Amino acid sequence: MSKLNEEEKDELSAAEFAFPKQRKEPLNDAKHVRNAVARFNQVQGVTDSERDEAWKRIKHAAKKFNVEVNESSWHELAHAGKR
């Protein structure tokens, strides 16, 4: 994955993050979108409402970058890997 350095991350607009207020989980390319899905449940200090909005942004970015996301809701992520 192309890792963003602090300067590159600072140059991204808030709209390019799954969690814009916290500037967590950038969504600037396909690799970062996949990473945002993988790390979604690791984000701390956010409300369920913020997670709902972040999930919408992730789904939109996934479509934009042609990333397949099988889960229809972030709630499904909590159970992934526990089957």
C-alpha positions as CSV (number, residue, x, y, z in Angstrom):
1,M,0.0,0.0,0.0
2,S,1.2,3.4,-0.8
3,K,1.6,4.9,2.7
4,L,0.7,8.5,3.1
5,N,3.2,10.6,5.0
6,E,2.0,13.3,7.3
7,E,2.3,16.1,4.7
8,E,0.3,14.1,2.1
9,K,-2.3,13.3,4.7
10,D,-2.6,16.9,5.8
11,E,-3.2,17.9,2.1
12,L,-6.3,15.6,1.9
13,S,-9.6,17.3,2.4
14,A,-11.7,16.1,5.3
15,A,-14.1,14.6,2.7
16,E,-11.4,12.2,1.7
17,F,-11.6,10.4,5.1
18,A,-14.1,7.8,6.3
19,F,-14.1,9.7,9.6
20,P,-13.5,13.3,8.5
21,K,-13.8,15.0,12.0
22,Q,-11.0,12.7,13.3
23,R,-9.2,12.6,9.9
24,K,-9.1,8.8,10.2
25,E,-9.0,6.2,7.4
26,P,-8.2,8.1,4.2
27,L,-10.2,7.0,1.1
28,N,-8.0,8.4,-1.6
29,D,-7.4,5.2,-3.6
30,A,-8.4,1.6,-3.8
31,K,-5.8,0.3,-1.3
32,H,-6.8,2.8,1.3
33,V,-10.5,2.0,0.8
34,R,-9.7,-1.7,1.4
35,N,-7.6,-0.7,4.5
36,A,-10.5,1.4,5.8
37,V,-12.8,-1.6,5.7
38,A,-10.2,-3.9,7.3
39,R,-9.5,-1.4,10.1
40,F,-13.1,-0.1,10.6
41,N,-13.7,-1.8,13.9
42,Q,-10.3,-0.6,15.3
43,V,-11.3,3.1,15.1
44,Q,-11.9,4.4,18.6
45,G,-13.7,7.4,20.0
46,V,-16.5,7.6,17.4
47,T,-20.2,7.2,17.8
48,D,-22.4,4.7,16.0
49,S,-23.8,7.7,14.0
50,E,-20.3,8.6,12.9
51,R,-19.7,5.0,12.0
52,D,-23.0,5.0,9.9
53,E,-21.7,8.1,8.0
54,A,-18.2,6.7,7.6
55,W,-19.7,3.4,6.2
56,K,-21.6,5.5,3.6
57,R,-18.4,7.3,2.6
58,I,-16.5,4.0,2.4
59,K,-19.2,2.4,0.2
60,H,-19.1,5.5,-2.1
61,A,-15.3,5.4,-2.4
62,A,-15.4,1.6,-3.0
63,K,-17.7,2.2,-5.9
64,K,-15.5,5.0,-7.2
65,F,-12.3,2.9,-7.0
66,N,-14.0,-0.4,-8.1
67,V,-13.4,-2.1,-4.7
68,E,-15.7,-5.0,-3.9
69,V,-17.3,-4.7,-0.4
70,N,-19.5,-7.7,0.4
71,E,-20.9,-6.3,3.7
72,S,-24.0,-4.2,3.3
73,S,-23.6,-2.7,6.8
74,W,-20.6,-2.0,9.1
75,H,-22.4,-4.1,11.7
76,E,-21.6,-7.2,9.6
77,L,-17.9,-6.4,10.1
78,A,-18.1,-7.2,13.9
79,H,-18.9,-10.8,13.1
80,A,-16.4,-11.3,10.3
81,G,-13.8,-13.8,11.2
82,K,-15.8,-15.1,14.2
83,R,-17.6,-17.8,12.2
